[in-house]
Amino acid sequence: MDRFDTGIRASGLSIGVNLALALAKVFTGIVGNSYALIADGIESTADVVSSAIVWGGLRISARPPDRTHPYGHGKAESLAGVLVAVAIMLAATLIAVQSVRGIHEPHRAPEWYTLAVLALVVGIKETMYRRNLRIGRTLNSRALQGDAWHHRSDAITSLAAFVGISVALIGGKGYEAADDWAALLACGIILYNGVRLLRPAVDEVMDAAVSGEVETEIRAIAAKVPGVVEVEKCRVRKSGLGLLMDIHVVVEGRISVREGHRIGHEVKDRLTESYLPIRDVVVHVEPDRSDHACDGGVDQEPG
């Protein structure tokens, strides 16, 4: 449960930070006459929504299995990752539209103090990005990693706005739209990150296989159990912040059913007690094919 608590605390902090920054940027953009800062504030409002989605997804994924969801509610975390990736792409589109509008509609240059606000925003957002990305990778949470990149996207748009406003202020008359051009260029980076995050999140929803390194480690743990002759099939899928799996192990064909069950039970215990976040294991025991005294296999879920 500590893994879930860590993820929930991280997403809860993101909601508070994004809300405060969104209000600050929109207010400063209005009084400071910065269209890029207003657009940036709107994007931060989208961040609030995406962080709330991550928070809700993690909360739901932490629920235990029940009669209607015997495998638990872990897919809620992956679905949250999909929604966050889509939100990033929508935010990029909204900023692009606003930037194009600002380019074609003449307006006054922004005020100097908007630069100070943007510098503060970039620092806070980059800090949040690094923190959430570290936690997301530790927990193997697509939703939290997506939320982290949403912070990085916000930092990029704020940095672009900073550069654009600086050009507009230094260049003077005729350079008023520089901040809009800068924001437009940043949209490409944001859109790329959204697409990059969407694919693995969709893979998790569709029960794609885990990395080869994880499967290799699982096979190695199972193979070390006394009585296991060979590890045949191994299927692993991610569900929330944990893993669900089934594994086929080969044992000597002449041993008793009771002994085969004991070996299967030991395989399950070794895997669930390992450092890997394995939540449940179904073990299928197969007889050694070189031994013709016993045919067929027995599905076991040691308990």
HUZI-V83626 format. One record per pair of residues at least 4 apart in sequence whose ideal C-beta (glycine too) atoms are under 6 Angstrom apart, sorted by the first residue. I is the first residue (numbers start at 1). J is the second residue. D is the distance in whole Angstrom. If there is no record, write none. Layout:
i->{I	I}
j->{J	J}
d->{D	D}
This chain:
i->{3	3	4	7	7	7	7	8	10	10	11	11	11	12	14	14	14	15	15	17	18	18	18	18	18	19	21	21	21	22	22	22	25	25	25	25	25	26	26	28	28	28	28	29	29	29	29	32	32	32	33	33	34	34	35	35	36	36	36	36	37	37	39	39	39	40	40	40	43	43	43	44	46	46	47	47	50	50	50	51	53	53	53	54	54	54	57	57	57	57	58	60	60	61	61	61	61	61	63	65	65	65	69	74	74	75	77	77	78	78	78	80	81	81	81	81	82	84	84	85	85	85	85	85	88	88	89	89	92	92	92	95	95	96	96	99	99	99	101	102	103	103	107	109	109	109	110	110	114	115	118	118	118	121	121	122	122	122	125	125	125	126	128	128	129	129	129	129	132	132	132	132	133	135	136	136	136	136	139	141	142	142	142	146	149	149	153	153	156	156	157	160	160	160	161	161	161	163	164	164	164	165	167	167	167	168	168	168	168	171	203	204	207	210	210	215	215	218	219	219	221	221	221	222	222	222	223	223	225	225	225	227	227	228	229	229	229	230	231	232	232	233	234	235	236	236	237	238	239	242	242	243	243	244	245	246	247	248	248	249	250	250	251	251	251	252	253	253	253	253	253	254	255	255	260	261	264	264	264	264	265	267	268	268	268	269	271	271	272	282	283	284	284	285	285	286	287}
j->{139	241	62	58	139	141	144	58	132	135	51	54	55	55	18	51	147	51	52	128	22	44	47	48	51	48	25	44	121	41	44	45	29	37	40	41	44	38	41	32	37	114	117	34	37	38	41	110	111	114	108	110	110	114	102	180	161	164	179	183	114	161	95	98	183	157	158	161	91	95	157	154	87	91	150	154	84	87	150	147	80	83	84	80	143	147	76	77	80	143	77	73	76	73	74	76	77	240	73	69	70	72	73	239	240	79	143	240	201	204	205	143	142	143	146	201	201	146	147	146	194	197	198	201	150	194	191	194	187	190	191	183	187	184	187	180	183	184	105	180	177	180	176	168	169	176	114	165	165	165	158	161	162	125	158	155	158	159	151	154	155	155	132	151	133	148	151	152	136	144	147	148	148	144	141	144	145	148	241	241	200	201	204	197	193	197	190	193	186	189	186	182	183	186	165	179	183	182	178	179	182	179	171	175	178	175	176	178	179	175	208	238	237	214	236	234	236	234	231	234	270	271	274	231	247	267	228	231	266	267	270	251	263	249	250	251	288	250	249	248	250	248	247	246	243	245	244	243	244	277	279	277	278	280	281	282	283	284	286	267	286	288	260	263	285	288	287	288	291	293	294	293	259	260	285	300	283	285	300	302	302	283	281	283	302	273	278	281	278	301	300	297	299	298	300	297	294}
d->{5	5	4	5	5	6	6	5	6	5	6	4	4	6	6	4	6	4	6	6	6	5	4	5	6	5	6	5	6	5	4	5	6	5	5	3	6	6	3	5	6	6	5	5	3	4	6	5	4	4	5	5	4	5	4	6	4	6	4	5	5	6	5	4	6	5	6	5	5	6	6	6	6	4	5	6	5	4	5	6	5	5	6	5	4	5	5	5	3	5	6	5	4	5	5	4	4	4	4	6	5	5	6	3	3	6	5	5	6	4	5	4	3	4	5	3	5	4	6	6	5	4	4	6	6	4	6	4	5	4	4	6	5	6	4	5	4	4	6	4	5	5	6	5	6	5	5	5	6	6	5	6	4	6	5	5	5	5	5	5	4	5	6	4	6	5	4	4	6	6	5	4	4	6	5	3	4	6	5	6	6	5	6	5	5	6	4	6	5	6	5	4	5	4	6	5	6	5	5	3	3	5	5	6	4	5	5	4	6	3	4	5	4	4	5	6	6	6	5	6	5	6	6	5	6	5	6	5	5	5	6	6	4	5	5	6	5	4	6	4	6	4	5	5	6	4	6	6	5	5	4	6	5	5	6	4	6	4	6	6	5	6	5	6	6	5	3	5	3	5	4	5	4	6	5	6	4	5	4	5	3	5	5	6	5	6	5	5	5	5	5	6	5	5	6	4	4}
